[in-house]
């Protein structure tokens, strides 16, 4: 997403942080949600390496449950990140979003 700039964006399935880190380079705040604690620890480490950890809020949990509790100022950006991530998961044919 070259040139993308927003206040808050959510990486709904953060994995080891690749997308969250890229979002943090241009966005003010990133909320990274990941079900697997080990992957989230790697995401935190990777964000430190790239110098953007201070811009990312890391949440360990199932996005489908966490989503209702998120407090963001601009729902359009939340929707965009979620739709983008779900589209990628759908294209890859992931068997389940509930598996760690």
LINRA-V254491 format. One record per residue. N is the residue number from 1. RES is the residue in one small letter. PHI is phi in radians with two decimals (999 if undefined). NEAR is the number of other C-alpha atoms within 8 Angstrom. Layout:
n:N res:RES phi:PHI near:NEAR
n:N res:RES phi:PHI near:NEAR
//
This chain:
n:1 res:x phi:999 near:3
n:2 res:x phi:-1.02 near:3
n:3 res:x phi:1.37 near:5
n:4 res:x phi:-1.19 near:7
n:5 res:x phi:-2.49 near:6
n:6 res:x phi:-2.68 near:9
n:7 res:x phi:-1.38 near:9
n:8 res:x phi:-2.36 near:14
n:9 res:x phi:-2.39 near:13
n:10 res:x phi:-1.97 near:13
n:11 res:x phi:-1.69 near:14
n:12 res:x phi:-1.23 near:12
n:13 res:x phi:-2.34 near:10
n:14 res:x phi:-1.21 near:14
n:15 res:x phi:0.98 near:10
n:16 res:x phi:-1.65 near:11
n:17 res:x phi:1.75 near:14
n:18 res:x phi:-0.95 near:9
n:19 res:x phi:-1.22 near:8
n:20 res:x phi:-1.02 near:14
n:21 res:x phi:-1.11 near:12
n:22 res:x phi:-1.11 near:8
n:23 res:x phi:-1.04 near:10
n:24 res:x phi:-1.14 near:13
n:25 res:x phi:-1.21 near:7
n:26 res:x phi:-2.15 near:10
n:27 res:x phi:-1.74 near:13
n:28 res:x phi:-1.25 near:9
n:29 res:x phi:-2.60 near:11
n:30 res:x phi:-2.18 near:15
n:31 res:x phi:-1.92 near:14
n:32 res:x phi:-1.88 near:15
n:33 res:x phi:-1.95 near:15
n:34 res:x phi:-2.52 near:17
n:35 res:x phi:-1.28 near:12
n:36 res:x phi:-1.57 near:10
n:37 res:x phi:-1.07 near:8
n:38 res:x phi:-1.14 near:6
n:39 res:x phi:-1.14 near:10
n:40 res:x phi:-1.13 near:17
n:41 res:x phi:-1.06 near:9
n:42 res:x phi:-1.14 near:10
n:43 res:x phi:-1.08 near:13
n:44 res:x phi:-1.07 near:12
n:45 res:x phi:-1.06 near:8
n:46 res:x phi:-1.08 near:11
n:47 res:x phi:-1.13 near:13
n:48 res:x phi:-1.10 near:9
n:49 res:x phi:-1.00 near:7
n:50 res:x phi:-1.55 near:8
n:51 res:x phi:1.27 near:7
n:52 res:x phi:-2.13 near:12
n:53 res:x phi:-1.02 near:10
n:54 res:x phi:-1.18 near:6
n:55 res:x phi:-1.74 near:9
n:56 res:x phi:-2.03 near:13
n:57 res:x phi:-1.69 near:10
n:58 res:x phi:-1.72 near:10
n:59 res:x phi:-2.20 near:9
n:60 res:x phi:-1.60 near:10
n:61 res:x phi:2.99 near:10
n:62 res:x phi:-1.44 near:10
n:63 res:x phi:-0.95 near:11
n:64 res:x phi:-1.10 near:6
n:65 res:x phi:-1.66 near:8
n:66 res:x phi:-1.24 near:9
n:67 res:x phi:-0.91 near:7
n:68 res:x phi:-1.16 near:6
n:69 res:x phi:-1.71 near:6
n:70 res:x phi:-1.20 near:6
n:71 res:x phi:-2.03 near:4
n:72 res:x phi:-2.20 near:7
n:73 res:x phi:-1.39 near:6
n:74 res:x phi:-2.28 near:8
n:75 res:x phi:-1.05 near:7
n:76 res:x phi:-1.06 near:6
n:77 res:x phi:-1.20 near:11
n:78 res:x phi:-1.05 near:12
n:79 res:x phi:-1.09 near:8
n:80 res:x phi:-1.05 near:8
n:81 res:x phi:-1.14 near:12
n:82 res:x phi:-1.16 near:11
n:83 res:x phi:-1.09 near:8
n:84 res:x phi:-1.04 near:8
n:85 res:x phi:-1.15 near:11
n:86 res:x phi:-1.12 near:8
n:87 res:x phi:-1.13 near:8
n:88 res:x phi:-1.12 near:8
n:89 res:x phi:-1.06 near:9
n:90 res:x phi:-1.14 near:8
n:91 res:x phi:-1.11 near:7
n:92 res:x phi:-1.28 near:6
n:93 res:x phi:1.25 near:6
n:94 res:x phi:-0.98 near:8
n:95 res:x phi:-1.20 near:4
n:96 res:x phi:-2.79 near:5
n:97 res:x phi:-1.48 near:5
n:98 res:x phi:-1.66 near:6
n:99 res:x phi:-1.53 near:4
n:100 res:x phi:-1.45 near:4
//
